Amino acid sequence: MTIFVALMAKTKYNRIKAALSEADKTAGSLAEHLGVHKSTVSDWCTNNNQPSIQDLYKIAKFVGVDHPGDLLIPIKKG
């Protein structure tokens, strides 16, 4: 008997992991900076959970991006 598993593409809402890499910063350093657990940042980086708007602003400042919206994945039209 063959079992088929349907794999759905996971929707990505943010690019925090990429921004950390581009800024040469670690998820651990972000967690320490924000005062949250490393697993919280891990969930954000893997898009299992999303940060609050307030945290998104803090993350943007931490990684040195001009606008918090730069950490979000644009919606594809069409």
PQR file with spaces between the fields and no chain letter, atoms N, CA, C, O and H, PARSE charges and radii, in Angstrom:
ATOM       1  N    MET     1       0.841   -1.167    0.000 -0.4000 1.5000
ATOM       2  CA   MET     1       0.000    0.000    0.000 -0.0000 2.0000
ATOM       3  C    MET     1       0.893    1.240    0.000  0.5500 1.7000
ATOM       4  O    MET     1       1.812    1.359    0.811 -0.5500 1.4000
ATOM       5  N    THR     2       0.615    2.138   -0.900 -0.4000 1.5000
ATOM       6  CA   THR     2       1.390    3.369   -1.014 -0.0000 2.0000
ATOM       7  C    THR     2       0.625    4.499   -0.356  0.5500 1.7000
ATOM       8  O    THR     2      -0.577    4.667   -0.563 -0.5500 1.4000
ATOM       9  H    THR     2      -0.131    2.041   -1.558  0.4000 1.0000
ATOM      10  N    ILE     3       1.350    5.272    0.443 -0.4000 1.5000
ATOM      11  CA   ILE     3       0.728    6.421    1.099 -0.0000 2.0000
ATOM      12  C    ILE     3       1.216    7.678    0.398  0.5500 1.7000
ATOM      13  O    ILE     3       2.418    7.910    0.272 -0.5500 1.4000
ATOM      14  H    ILE     3       2.326    5.135    0.611  0.4000 1.0000
ATOM      15  N    PHE     4       0.274    8.477   -0.051 -0.4000 1.5000
ATOM      16  CA   PHE     4       0.609    9.731   -0.712 -0.0000 2.0000
ATOM      17  C    PHE     4       0.402   10.877    0.271  0.5500 1.7000
ATOM      18  O    PHE     4      -0.633   10.966    0.932 -0.5500 1.4000
ATOM      19  H    PHE     4      -0.703    8.288    0.052  0.4000 1.0000
ATOM      20  N    VAL     5       1.390   11.741    0.357 -0.4000 1.5000
ATOM      21  CA   VAL     5       1.290   12.903    1.220 -0.0000 2.0000
ATOM      22  C    VAL     5       1.274   14.142    0.331  0.5500 1.7000
ATOM      23  O    VAL     5       2.206   14.386   -0.436 -0.5500 1.4000
ATOM      24  H    VAL     5       2.230   11.668   -0.179  0.4000 1.0000
ATOM      25  N    ALA     6       0.231   14.895    0.445 -0.4000 1.5000
ATOM      26  CA   ALA     6       0.127   16.130   -0.342 -0.0000 2.0000
ATOM      27  C    ALA     6       0.913   17.215    0.381  0.5500 1.7000
ATOM      28  O    ALA     6       0.633   17.537    1.536 -0.5500 1.4000
ATOM      29  H    ALA     6      -0.526   14.696    1.068  0.4000 1.0000
ATOM      30  N    LEU     7       1.885   17.765   -0.302 -0.4000 1.5000
ATOM      31  CA   LEU     7       2.672   18.836    0.272 -0.0000 2.0000
ATOM      32  C    LEU     7       2.219   20.164   -0.316  0.5500 1.7000
ATOM      33  O    LEU     7       2.344   20.406   -1.516 -0.5500 1.4000
ATOM      34  H    LEU     7       2.113   17.504   -1.240  0.4000 1.0000
ATOM      35  N    MET     8       1.707   20.990    0.528 -0.4000 1.5000
ATOM      36  CA   MET     8       1.267   22.310    0.080 -0.0000 2.0000
ATOM      37  C    MET     8       2.419   23.282    0.298  0.5500 1.7000
ATOM      38  O    MET     8       3.128   23.213    1.301 -0.5500 1.4000
ATOM      39  H    MET     8       1.605   20.793    1.503  0.4000 1.0000
ATOM      40  N    ALA     9       2.589   24.177   -0.651 -0.4000 1.5000
ATOM      41  CA   ALA     9       3.624   25.186   -0.509 -0.0000 2.0000
ATOM      42  C    ALA     9       3.258   26.086    0.666  0.5500 1.7000
ATOM      43  O    ALA     9       2.143   26.598    0.760 -0.5500 1.4000
ATOM      44  H    ALA     9       2.013   24.233   -1.466  0.4000 1.0000
ATOM      45  N    LYS    10       4.219   26.262    1.546 -0.4000 1.5000
ATOM      46  CA   LYS    10       3.993   27.083    2.717 -0.0000 2.0000
ATOM      47  C    LYS    10       4.070   28.558    2.317  0.5500 1.7000
ATOM      48  O    LYS    10       5.009   28.982    1.644 -0.5500 1.4000
ATOM      49  H    LYS    10       5.125   25.846    1.468  0.4000 1.0000
ATOM      50  N    THR    11       3.086   29.315    2.732 -0.4000 1.5000
ATOM      51  CA   THR    11       3.065   30.740    2.423 -0.0000 2.0000
ATOM      52  C    THR    11       4.109   31.454    3.266  0.5500 1.7000
ATOM      53  O    THR    11       4.171   31.278    4.483 -0.5500 1.4000
ATOM      54  H    THR    11       2.322   28.970    3.278  0.4000 1.0000
ATOM      55  N    LYS    12       4.922   32.257    2.608 -0.4000 1.5000
ATOM      56  CA   LYS    12       5.913   33.059    3.312 -0.0000 2.0000
ATOM      57  C    LYS    12       5.382   34.479    3.417  0.5500 1.7000
ATOM      58  O    LYS    12       4.990   35.092    2.424 -0.5500 1.4000
ATOM      59  H    LYS    12       4.871   32.400    1.619  0.4000 1.0000
ATOM      60  N    TYR    13       5.380   34.981    4.632 -0.4000 1.5000
ATOM      61  CA   TYR    13       4.868   36.322    4.879 -0.0000 2.0000
ATOM      62  C    TYR    13       5.986   37.331    5.137  0.5500 1.7000
ATOM      63  O    TYR    13       5.832   38.526    4.884 -0.5500 1.4000
ATOM      64  H    TYR    13       5.699   34.483    5.439  0.4000 1.0000
ATOM      65  N    ASN    14       7.117   36.829    5.647 -0.4000 1.5000
ATOM      66  CA   ASN    14       8.204   37.755    5.966 -0.0000 2.0000
ATOM      67  C    ASN    14       9.539   37.213    5.473  0.5500 1.7000
ATOM      68  O    ASN    14       9.668   36.039    5.128 -0.5500 1.4000
ATOM      69  H    ASN    14       7.243   35.859    5.853  0.4000 1.0000
ATOM      70  N    ARG    15      10.526   38.101    5.449 -0.4000 1.5000
ATOM      71  CA   ARG    15      11.884   37.740    5.044 -0.0000 2.0000
ATOM      72  C    ARG    15      12.878   38.094    6.148  0.5500 1.7000
ATOM      73  O    ARG    15      13.975   38.585    5.883 -0.5500 1.4000
ATOM      74  H    ARG    15      10.421   39.055    5.729  0.4000 1.0000
ATOM      75  N    ILE    16      12.472   37.835    7.381 -0.4000 1.5000
ATOM      76  CA   ILE    16      13.316   38.157    8.536 -0.0000 2.0000
ATOM      77  C    ILE    16      14.612   37.361    8.491  0.5500 1.7000
ATOM      78  O    ILE    16      15.680   37.909    8.763 -0.5500 1.4000
ATOM      79  H    ILE    16      11.581   37.436    7.596  0.4000 1.0000
ATOM      80  N    LYS    17      14.538   36.091    8.155 -0.4000 1.5000
ATOM      81  CA   LYS    17      15.743   35.251    8.101 -0.0000 2.0000
ATOM      82  C    LYS    17      16.746   35.821    7.102  0.5500 1.7000
ATOM      83  O    LYS    17      17.939   35.894    7.398 -0.5500 1.4000
ATOM      84  H    LYS    17      13.670   35.645    7.934  0.4000 1.0000
ATOM      85  N    ALA    18      16.277   36.221    5.933 -0.4000 1.5000
ATOM      86  CA   ALA    18      17.155   36.788    4.908 -0.0000 2.0000
ATOM      87  C    ALA    18      17.740   38.112    5.377  0.5500 1.7000
ATOM      88  O    ALA    18      18.922   38.383    5.167 -0.5500 1.4000
ATOM      89  H    ALA    18      15.308   36.161    5.693  0.4000 1.0000
ATOM      90  N    ALA    19      16.908   38.942    6.017 -0.4000 1.5000
ATOM      91  CA   ALA    19      17.378   40.246    6.498 -0.0000 2.0000
ATOM      92  C    ALA    19      18.447   40.080    7.568  0.5500 1.7000
ATOM      93  O    ALA    19      19.411   40.845    7.600 -0.5500 1.4000
ATOM      94  H    ALA    19      15.948   38.722    6.188  0.4000 1.0000
ATOM      95  N    LEU    20      18.292   39.095    8.442 -0.4000 1.5000
ATOM      96  CA   LEU    20      19.314   38.826    9.452 -0.0000 2.0000
ATOM      97  C    LEU    20      20.628   38.444    8.781  0.5500 1.7000
ATOM      98  O    LEU    20      21.695   38.926    9.162 -0.5500 1.4000
ATOM      99  H    LEU    20      17.509   38.473    8.416  0.4000 1.0000
ATOM     100  N    SER    21      20.540   37.579    7.787 -0.4000 1.5000
ATOM     101  CA   SER    21      21.738   37.145    7.067 -0.0000 2.0000
ATOM     102  C    SER    21      22.412   38.324    6.363  0.5500 1.7000
ATOM     103  O    SER    21      23.632   38.479    6.426 -0.5500 1.4000
ATOM     104  H    SER    21      19.674   37.187    7.478  0.4000 1.0000
ATOM     105  N    GLU    22      21.616   39.142    5.701 -0.4000 1.5000
ATOM     106  CA   GLU    22      22.157   40.305    4.984 -0.0000 2.0000
ATOM     107  C    GLU    22      22.833   41.290    5.941  0.5500 1.7000
ATOM     108  O    GLU    22      23.793   41.965    5.567 -0.5500 1.4000
ATOM     109  H    GLU    22      20.625   39.016    5.651  0.4000 1.0000
ATOM     110  N    ALA    23      22.331   41.369    7.170 -0.4000 1.5000
ATOM     111  CA   ALA    23      22.884   42.278    8.168 -0.0000 2.0000
ATOM     112  C    ALA    23      24.005   41.622    8.973  0.5500 1.7000
ATOM     113  O    ALA    23      24.578   42.240    9.870 -0.5500 1.4000
ATOM     114  H    ALA    23      21.551   40.820    7.473  0.4000 1.0000
ATOM     115  N    ASP    24      24.313   40.360    8.643 -0.4000 1.5000
ATOM     116  CA   ASP    24      25.336   39.587    9.357 -0.0000 2.0000
ATOM     117  C    ASP    24      25.025   39.502   10.856  0.5500 1.7000
ATOM     118  O    ASP    24      25.903   39.657   11.705 -0.5500 1.4000
ATOM     119  H    ASP    24      23.848   39.858    7.914  0.4000 1.0000
ATOM     120  N    LYS    25      23.746   39.252   11.149 -0.4000 1.5000
ATOM     121  CA   LYS    25      23.279   39.110   12.536 -0.0000 2.0000
ATOM     122  C    LYS    25      22.651   37.734   12.682  0.5500 1.7000
ATOM     123  O    LYS    25      22.266   37.102   11.698 -0.5500 1.4000
ATOM     124  H    LYS    25      23.032   39.126   10.460  0.4000 1.0000
ATOM     125  N    THR    26      22.555   37.286   13.912 -0.4000 1.5000
ATOM     126  CA   THR    26      21.989   35.963   14.166 -0.0000 2.0000
ATOM     127  C    THR    26      20.593   36.064   14.783  0.5500 1.7000
ATOM     128  O    THR    26      20.212   37.091   15.345 -0.5500 1.4000
ATOM     129  H    THR    26      22.868   37.799   14.711  0.4000 1.0000
ATOM     130  N    ALA    27      19.856   34.981   14.662 -0.4000 1.5000
ATOM     131  CA   ALA    27      18.542   34.912   15.292 -0.0000 2.0000
ATOM     132  C    ALA    27      18.690   35.025   16.807  0.5500 1.7000
ATOM     133  O    ALA    27      17.853   35.632   17.475 -0.5500 1.4000
ATOM     134  H    ALA    27      20.166   34.146   14.206  0.4000 1.0000
ATOM     135  N    GLY    28      19.742   34.444   17.335 -0.4000 1.5000
ATOM     136  CA   GLY    28      19.993   34.520   18.775 -0.0000 2.0000
ATOM     137  C    GLY    28      20.234   35.945   19.248  0.5500 1.7000
ATOM     138  O    GLY    28      19.762   36.345   20.312 -0.5500 1.4000
ATOM     139  H    GLY    28      20.422   33.951   16.792  0.4000 1.0000
ATOM     140  N    SER    29      20.977   36.711   18.445 -0.4000 1.5000
ATOM     141  CA   SER    29      21.233   38.104   18.828 -0.0000 2.0000
ATOM     142  C    SER    29      19.951   38.937   18.741  0.5500 1.7000
ATOM     143  O    SER    29      19.746   39.848   19.543 -0.5500 1.4000
ATOM     144  H    SER    29      21.360   36.386   17.580  0.4000 1.0000
ATOM     145  N    LEU    30      19.097   38.627   17.775 -0.4000 1.5000
ATOM     146  CA   LEU    30      17.809   39.316   17.678 -0.0000 2.0000
ATOM     147  C    LEU    30      16.937   38.976   18.883  0.5500 1.7000
ATOM     148  O    LEU    30      16.305   39.857   19.465 -0.5500 1.4000
ATOM     149  H    LEU    30      19.264   37.886   17.124  0.4000 1.0000
ATOM     150  N    ALA    31      16.905   37.705   19.254 -0.4000 1.5000
ATOM     151  CA   ALA    31      16.112   37.285   20.416 -0.0000 2.0000
ATOM     152  C    ALA    31      16.577   38.014   21.671  0.5500 1.7000
ATOM     153  O    ALA    31      15.762   38.495   22.459 -0.5500 1.4000
ATOM     154  H    ALA    31      17.419   36.989   18.782  0.4000 1.0000
ATOM     155  N    GLU    32      17.877   38.091   21.848 -0.4000 1.5000
ATOM     156  CA   GLU    32      18.427   38.784   23.020 -0.0000 2.0000
ATOM     157  C    GLU    32      18.074   40.271   22.976  0.5500 1.7000
ATOM     158  O    GLU    32      17.695   40.852   23.992 -0.5500 1.4000
ATOM     159  H    GLU    32      18.539   37.700   21.209  0.4000 1.0000
ATOM     160  N    HIS    33      18.197   40.875   21.816 -0.4000 1.5000
ATOM     161  CA   HIS    33      17.894   42.301   21.653 -0.0000 2.0000
ATOM     162  C    HIS    33      16.431   42.611   21.994  0.5500 1.7000
ATOM     163  O    HIS    33      16.134   43.626   22.622 -0.5500 1.4000
ATOM     164  H    HIS    33      18.504   40.403   20.990  0.4000 1.0000
ATOM     165  N    LEU    34      15.529   41.729   21.574 -0.4000 1.5000
ATOM     166  CA   LEU    34      14.094   41.947   21.798 -0.0000 2.0000
ATOM     167  C    LEU    34      13.608   41.412   23.148  0.5500 1.7000
ATOM     168  O    LEU    34      12.501   41.728   23.585 -0.5500 1.4000
ATOM     169  H    LEU    34      15.770   40.904   21.063  0.4000 1.0000
ATOM     170  N    GLY    35      14.437   40.608   23.799 -0.4000 1.5000
ATOM     171  CA   GLY    35      14.017   40.012   25.063 -0.0000 2.0000
ATOM     172  C    GLY    35      12.982   38.914   24.888  0.5500 1.7000
ATOM     173  O    GLY    35      12.091   38.746   25.721 -0.5500 1.4000
ATOM     174  H    GLY    35      15.336   40.352   23.445  0.4000 1.0000
ATOM     175  N    VAL    36      13.109   38.163   23.787 -0.4000 1.5000
ATOM     176  CA   VAL    36      12.205   37.037   23.539 -0.0000 2.0000
ATOM     177  C    VAL    36      13.024   35.750   23.450  0.5500 1.7000
ATOM     178  O    VAL    36      14.248   35.793   23.331 -0.5500 1.4000
ATOM     179  H    VAL    36      13.833   38.299   23.111  0.4000 1.0000
ATOM     180  N    HIS    37      12.352   34.627   23.508 -0.4000 1.5000
ATOM     181  CA   HIS    37      13.024   33.330   23.428 -0.0000 2.0000
ATOM     182  C    HIS    37      13.511   33.076   22.004  0.5500 1.7000
ATOM     183  O    HIS    37      12.902   33.541   21.040 -0.5500 1.4000
ATOM     184  H    HIS    37      11.357   34.592   23.604  0.4000 1.0000
ATOM     185  N    LYS    38      14.600   32.343   21.878 -0.4000 1.5000
ATOM     186  CA   LYS    38      15.138   32.005   20.551 -0.0000 2.0000
ATOM     187  C    LYS    38      14.119   31.279   19.690  0.5500 1.7000
ATOM     188  O    LYS    38      14.104   31.449   18.471 -0.5500 1.4000
ATOM     189  H    LYS    38      15.094   31.965   22.661  0.4000 1.0000
ATOM     190  N    SER    39      13.268   30.473   20.310 -0.4000 1.5000
ATOM     191  CA   SER    39      12.269   29.720   19.533 -0.0000 2.0000
ATOM     192  C    SER    39      11.227   30.666   18.913  0.5500 1.7000
ATOM     193  O    SER    39      10.654   30.362   17.867 -0.5500 1.4000
ATOM     194  H    SER    39      13.280   30.335   21.300  0.4000 1.0000
ATOM     195  N    THR    40      10.990   31.803   19.559 -0.4000 1.5000
ATOM     196  CA   THR    40      10.064   32.789   19.000 -0.0000 2.0000
ATOM     197  C    THR    40      10.631   33.350   17.698  0.5500 1.7000
ATOM     198  O    THR    40       9.928   33.440   16.691 -0.5500 1.4000
ATOM     199  H    THR    40      11.456   32.051   20.409  0.4000 1.0000
ATOM     200  N    VAL    41      11.906   33.725   17.729 -0.4000 1.5000
ATOM     201  CA   VAL    41      12.555   34.247   16.526 -0.0000 2.0000
ATOM     202  C    VAL    41      12.636   33.161   15.460  0.5500 1.7000
ATOM     203  O    VAL    41      12.469   33.442   14.273 -0.5500 1.4000
ATOM     204  H    VAL    41      12.477   33.652   18.547  0.4000 1.0000
ATOM     205  N    SER    42      12.891   31.930   15.874 -0.4000 1.5000
ATOM     206  CA   SER    42      12.930   30.820   14.932 -0.0000 2.0000
ATOM     207  C    SER    42      11.588   30.667   14.218  0.5500 1.7000
ATOM     208  O    SER    42      11.544   30.444   13.008 -0.5500 1.4000
ATOM     209  H    SER    42      13.027   31.702   16.838  0.4000 1.0000
ATOM     210  N    ASP    43      10.495   30.788   14.972 -0.4000 1.5000
ATOM     211  CA   ASP    43       9.158   30.697   14.368 -0.0000 2.0000
ATOM     212  C    ASP    43       8.927   31.819   13.369  0.5500 1.7000
ATOM     213  O    ASP    43       8.294   31.607   12.334 -0.5500 1.4000
ATOM     214  H    ASP    43      10.531   30.970   15.955  0.4000 1.0000
ATOM     215  N    TRP    44       9.433   33.015   13.667 -0.4000 1.5000
ATOM     216  CA   TRP    44       9.303   34.127   12.723 -0.0000 2.0000
ATOM     217  C    TRP    44      10.115   33.854   11.463  0.5500 1.7000
ATOM     218  O    TRP    44       9.650   34.086   10.347 -0.5500 1.4000
ATOM     219  H    TRP    44       9.947   33.188   14.507  0.4000 1.0000
ATOM     220  N    CYS    45      11.339   33.357   11.657 -0.4000 1.5000
ATOM     221  CA   CYS    45      12.234   33.111   10.519 -0.0000 2.0000
ATOM     222  C    CYS    45      11.721   32.019    9.590  0.5500 1.7000
ATOM     223  O    CYS    45      11.991   32.042    8.389 -0.5500 1.4000
ATOM     224  H    CYS    45      11.717   33.169   12.563  0.4000 1.0000
ATOM     225  N    THR    46      10.989   31.071   10.140 -0.4000 1.5000
ATOM     226  CA   THR    46      10.446   29.978    9.331 -0.0000 2.0000
ATOM     227  C    THR    46       8.999   30.221    8.922  0.5500 1.7000
ATOM     228  O    THR    46       8.369   29.364    8.303 -0.5500 1.4000
ATOM     229  H    THR    46      10.770   31.052   11.116  0.4000 1.0000
ATOM     230  N    ASN    47       8.475   31.396    9.271 -0.4000 1.5000
ATOM     231  CA   ASN    47       7.105   31.774    8.942 -0.0000 2.0000
ATOM     232  C    ASN    47       6.053   30.872    9.576  0.5500 1.7000
ATOM     233  O    ASN    47       4.944   30.747    9.058 -0.5500 1.4000
ATOM     234  H    ASN    47       8.987   32.093    9.773  0.4000 1.0000
ATOM     235  N    ASN    48       6.403   30.242   10.699 -0.4000 1.5000
ATOM     236  CA   ASN    48       5.411   29.474   11.452 -0.0000 2.0000
ATOM     237  C    ASN    48       4.537   30.394   12.284  0.5500 1.7000
ATOM     238  O    ASN    48       3.416   30.042   12.650 -0.5500 1.4000
ATOM     239  H    ASN    48       7.304   30.343   11.120  0.4000 1.0000
ATOM     240  N    ASN    49       5.061   31.571   12.579 -0.4000 1.5000
ATOM     241  CA   ASN    49       4.357   32.582   13.342 -0.0000 2.0000
ATOM     242  C    ASN    49       4.870   33.930   12.865  0.5500 1.7000
ATOM     243  O    ASN    49       5.915   33.992   12.218 -0.5500 1.4000
ATOM     244  H    ASN    49       5.972   31.856   12.282  0.4000 1.0000
ATOM     245  N    GLN    50       4.164   35.006   13.168 -0.4000 1.5000
ATOM     246  CA   GLN    50       4.559   36.335   12.707 -0.0000 2.0000
ATOM     247  C    GLN    50       4.718   37.285   13.884  0.5500 1.7000
ATOM     248  O    GLN    50       3.982   37.194   14.866 -0.5500 1.4000
ATOM     249  H    GLN    50       3.315   34.956   13.694  0.4000 1.0000
ATOM     250  N    PRO    51       5.683   38.199   13.783 -0.5600 1.5000
ATOM     251  CA   PRO    51       5.858   39.173   14.859  0.2800 2.0000
ATOM     252  C    PRO    51       4.751   40.222   14.832  0.5500 1.7000
ATOM     253  O    PRO    51       4.084   40.423   13.817 -0.5500 1.4000
ATOM     254  N    SER    52       4.575   40.880   15.968 -0.4000 1.5000
ATOM     255  CA   SER    52       3.620   41.996   16.018 -0.0000 2.0000
ATOM     256  C    SER    52       4.173   43.151   15.186  0.5500 1.7000
ATOM     257  O    SER    52       5.352   43.161   14.831 -0.5500 1.4000
ATOM     258  H    SER    52       5.117   40.717   16.793  0.4000 1.0000
ATOM     259  N    ILE    53       3.332   44.101   14.886 -0.4000 1.5000
ATOM     260  CA   ILE    53       3.770   45.288   14.152 -0.0000 2.0000
ATOM     261  C    ILE    53       4.863   46.008   14.944  0.5500 1.7000
ATOM     262  O    ILE    53       5.852   46.463   14.369 -0.5500 1.4000
ATOM     263  H    ILE    53       2.375   44.093   15.174  0.4000 1.0000
ATOM     264  N    GLN    54       4.683   46.110   16.255 -0.4000 1.5000
ATOM     265  CA   GLN    54       5.678   46.772   17.096 -0.0000 2.0000
ATOM     266  C    GLN    54       7.024   46.052   17.000  0.5500 1.7000
ATOM     267  O    GLN    54       8.069   46.692   16.880 -0.5500 1.4000
ATOM     268  H    GLN    54       3.879   45.741   16.722  0.4000 1.0000
ATOM     269  N    ASP    55       6.994   44.722   17.053 -0.4000 1.5000
ATOM     270  CA   ASP    55       8.239   43.958   16.943 -0.0000 2.0000
ATOM     271  C    ASP    55       8.835   44.071   15.544  0.5500 1.7000
ATOM     272  O    ASP    55      10.056   44.090   15.389 -0.5500 1.4000
ATOM     273  H    ASP    55       6.146   44.202   17.150  0.4000 1.0000
ATOM     274  N    LEU    56       7.985   44.146   14.530 -0.4000 1.5000
ATOM     275  CA   LEU    56       8.473   44.293   13.161 -0.0000 2.0000
ATOM     276  C    LEU    56       9.285   45.592   13.019  0.5500 1.7000
ATOM     277  O    LEU    56      10.319   45.611   12.351 -0.5500 1.4000
ATOM     278  H    LEU    56       6.993   44.130   14.656  0.4000 1.0000
ATOM     279  N    TYR    57       8.815   46.660   13.644 -0.4000 1.5000
ATOM     280  CA   TYR    57       9.556   47.928   13.634 -0.0000 2.0000
ATOM     281  C    TYR    57      10.911   47.768   14.337  0.5500 1.7000
ATOM     282  O    TYR    57      11.929   48.267   13.857 -0.5500 1.4000
ATOM     283  H    TYR    57       7.975   46.645   14.186  0.4000 1.0000
ATOM     284  N    LYS    58      10.911   47.073   15.468 -0.4000 1.5000
ATOM     285  CA   LYS    58      12.162   46.859   16.218 -0.0000 2.0000
ATOM     286  C    LYS    58      13.135   45.999   15.409  0.5500 1.7000
ATOM     287  O    LYS    58      14.340   46.249   15.408 -0.5500 1.4000
ATOM     288  H    LYS    58      10.084   46.668   15.858  0.4000 1.0000
ATOM     289  N    ILE    59      12.607   44.992   14.726 -0.4000 1.5000
ATOM     290  CA   ILE    59      13.442   44.118   13.899 -0.0000 2.0000
ATOM     291  C    ILE    59      14.050   44.914   12.747  0.5500 1.7000
ATOM     292  O    ILE    59      15.232   44.764   12.438 -0.5500 1.4000
ATOM     293  H    ILE    59      11.627   44.789   14.727  0.4000 1.0000
ATOM     294  N    ALA    60      13.243   45.755   12.119 -0.4000 1.5000
ATOM     295  CA   ALA    60      13.737   46.579   11.007 -0.0000 2.0000
ATOM     296  C    ALA    60      14.900   47.448   11.464  0.5500 1.7000
ATOM     297  O    ALA    60      15.916   47.545   10.776 -0.5500 1.4000
ATOM     298  H    ALA    60      12.283   45.877   12.370  0.4000 1.0000
ATOM     299  N    LYS    61      14.752   48.068   12.607 -0.4000 1.5000
ATOM     300  CA   LYS    61      15.825   48.913   13.136 -0.0000 2.0000
ATOM     301  C    LYS    61      17.064   48.075   13.443  0.5500 1.7000
ATOM     302  O    LYS    61      18.185   48.494   13.157 -0.5500 1.4000
ATOM     303  H    LYS    61      13.927   47.988   13.166  0.4000 1.0000
ATOM     304  N    PHE    62      16.865   46.895   14.024 -0.4000 1.5000
ATOM     305  CA   PHE    62      17.972   46.016   14.394 -0.0000 2.0000
ATOM     306  C    PHE    62      18.787   45.574   13.181  0.5500 1.7000
ATOM     307  O    PHE    62      20.015   45.525   13.241 -0.5500 1.4000
ATOM     308  H    PHE    62      15.954   46.554   14.257  0.4000 1.0000
ATOM     309  N    VAL    63      18.106   45.254   12.083 -0.4000 1.5000
ATOM     310  CA   VAL    63      18.815   44.783   10.882 -0.0000 2.0000
ATOM     311  C    VAL    63      19.192   45.920    9.939  0.5500 1.7000
ATOM     312  O    VAL    63      19.872   45.703    8.936 -0.5500 1.4000
ATOM     313  H    VAL    63      17.108   45.294   12.034  0.4000 1.0000
ATOM     314  N    GLY    64      18.748   47.130   10.263 -0.4000 1.5000
ATOM     315  CA   GLY    64      19.157   48.290    9.488 -0.0000 2.0000
ATOM     316  C    GLY    64      18.413   48.522    8.189  0.5500 1.7000
ATOM     317  O    GLY    64      18.969   49.079    7.242 -0.5500 1.4000
ATOM     318  H    GLY    64      18.195   47.306   11.078  0.4000 1.0000
ATOM     319  N    VAL    65      17.146   48.096    8.135 -0.4000 1.5000
ATOM     320  CA   VAL    65      16.355   48.407    6.940 -0.0000 2.0000
ATOM     321  C    VAL    65      15.580   49.695    7.202  0.5500 1.7000
ATOM     322  O    VAL    65      15.222   49.995    8.341 -0.5500 1.4000
ATOM     323  H    VAL    65      16.694   47.644    8.904  0.4000 1.0000
ATOM     324  N    ASP    66      15.325   50.452    6.137 -0.4000 1.5000
ATOM     325  CA   ASP    66      14.693   51.757    6.266 -0.0000 2.0000
ATOM     326  C    ASP    66      13.216   51.703    6.649  0.5500 1.7000
ATOM     327  O    ASP    66      12.701   52.600    7.316 -0.5500 1.4000
ATOM     328  H    ASP    66      15.616   50.208    5.212  0.4000 1.0000
ATOM     329  N    HIS    67      12.547   50.639    6.217 -0.4000 1.5000
ATOM     330  CA   HIS    67      11.103   50.557    6.412 -0.0000 2.0000
ATOM     331  C    HIS    67      10.731   49.141    6.830  0.5500 1.7000
ATOM     332  O    HIS    67      11.186   48.183    6.206 -0.5500 1.4000
ATOM     333  H    HIS    67      12.965   49.910    5.676  0.4000 1.0000
ATOM     334  N    PRO    68       9.913   48.986    7.871 -0.5600 1.5000
ATOM     335  CA   PRO    68       9.505   47.647    8.302  0.2800 2.0000
ATOM     336  C    PRO    68       8.846   46.833    7.193  0.5500 1.7000
ATOM     337  O    PRO    68       8.931   45.605    7.187 -0.5500 1.4000
ATOM     338  N    GLY    69       8.194   47.512    6.259 -0.4000 1.5000
ATOM     339  CA   GLY    69       7.562   46.814    5.140 -0.0000 2.0000
ATOM     340  C    GLY    69       8.557   46.070    4.270  0.5500 1.7000
ATOM     341  O    GLY    69       8.187   45.142    3.552 -0.5500 1.4000
ATOM     342  H    GLY    69       8.125   48.510    6.264  0.4000 1.0000
ATOM     343  N    ASP    70       9.832   46.479    4.333 -0.4000 1.5000
ATOM     344  CA   ASP    70      10.874   45.780    3.570 -0.0000 2.0000
ATOM     345  C    ASP    70      11.113   44.368    4.092  0.5500 1.7000
ATOM     346  O    ASP    70      11.761   43.557    3.431 -0.5500 1.4000
ATOM     347  H    ASP    70      10.133   47.233    4.917  0.4000 1.0000
ATOM     348  N    LEU    71      10.589   44.078    5.274 -0.4000 1.5000
ATOM     349  CA   LEU    71      10.732   42.737    5.846 -0.0000 2.0000
ATOM     350  C    LEU    71       9.587   41.816    5.440  0.5500 1.7000
ATOM     351  O    LEU    71       9.594   40.631    5.773 -0.5500 1.4000
ATOM     352  H    LEU    71      10.062   44.737    5.811  0.4000 1.0000
ATOM     353  N    LEU    72       8.607   42.355    4.724 -0.4000 1.5000
ATOM     354  CA   LEU    72       7.443   41.560    4.308 -0.0000 2.0000
ATOM     355  C    LEU    72       7.575   41.123    2.856  0.5500 1.7000
ATOM     356  O    LEU    72       8.192   41.805    2.038 -0.5500 1.4000
ATOM     357  H    LEU    72       8.602   43.318    4.454  0.4000 1.0000
ATOM     358  N    ILE    73       6.988   39.981    2.556 -0.4000 1.5000
ATOM     359  CA   ILE    73       6.951   39.448    1.194 -0.0000 2.0000
ATOM     360  C    ILE    73       5.769   40.108    0.467  0.5500 1.7000
ATOM     361  O    ILE    73       4.643   40.065    0.963 -0.5500 1.4000
ATOM     362  H    ILE    73       6.486   39.427    3.221  0.4000 1.0000
ATOM     363  N    PRO    74       6.015   40.718   -0.705 -0.5600 1.5000
ATOM     364  CA   PRO    74       4.908   41.351   -1.434  0.2800 2.0000
ATOM     365  C    PRO    74       3.867   40.320   -1.876  0.5500 1.7000
ATOM     366  O    PRO    74       4.184   39.153   -2.107 -0.5500 1.4000
ATOM     367  N    ILE    75       2.639   40.771   -1.983 -0.4000 1.5000
ATOM     368  CA   ILE    75       1.563   39.923   -2.491 -0.0000 2.0000
ATOM     369  C    ILE    75       1.701   39.839   -4.014  0.5500 1.7000
ATOM     370  O    ILE    75       1.831   40.855   -4.697 -0.5500 1.4000
ATOM     371  H    ILE    75       2.381   41.719   -1.795  0.4000 1.0000
ATOM     372  N    LYS    76       1.671   38.625   -4.521 -0.4000 1.5000
ATOM     373  CA   LYS    76       1.749   38.443   -5.981 -0.0000 2.0000
ATOM     374  C    LYS    76       0.396   38.714   -6.586  0.5500 1.7000
ATOM     375  O    LYS    76      -0.615   38.170   -6.142 -0.5500 1.4000
ATOM     376  H    LYS    76       1.565   37.800   -3.966  0.4000 1.0000
ATOM     377  N    LYS    77       0.378   39.562   -7.608 -0.4000 1.5000
ATOM     378  CA   LYS    77      -0.877   39.895   -8.291 -0.0000 2.0000
ATOM     379  C    LYS    77      -1.117   38.902   -9.418  0.5500 1.7000
ATOM     380  O    LYS    77      -0.189   38.405  -10.056 -0.5500 1.4000
ATOM     381  H    LYS    77       1.200   40.003   -7.968  0.4000 1.0000
ATOM     382  N    GLY    78      -2.384   38.637   -9.635 -0.4000 1.5000
ATOM     383  CA   GLY    78      -2.747   37.812  -10.767 -0.0000 2.0000
ATOM     384  C    GLY    78      -2.887   36.426  -10.396  0.5500 1.7000
ATOM     385  O    GLY    78      -3.194   35.588  -11.243 -0.5500 1.4000
ATOM     386  H    GLY    78      -3.138   39.041   -9.117  0.4000 1.0000
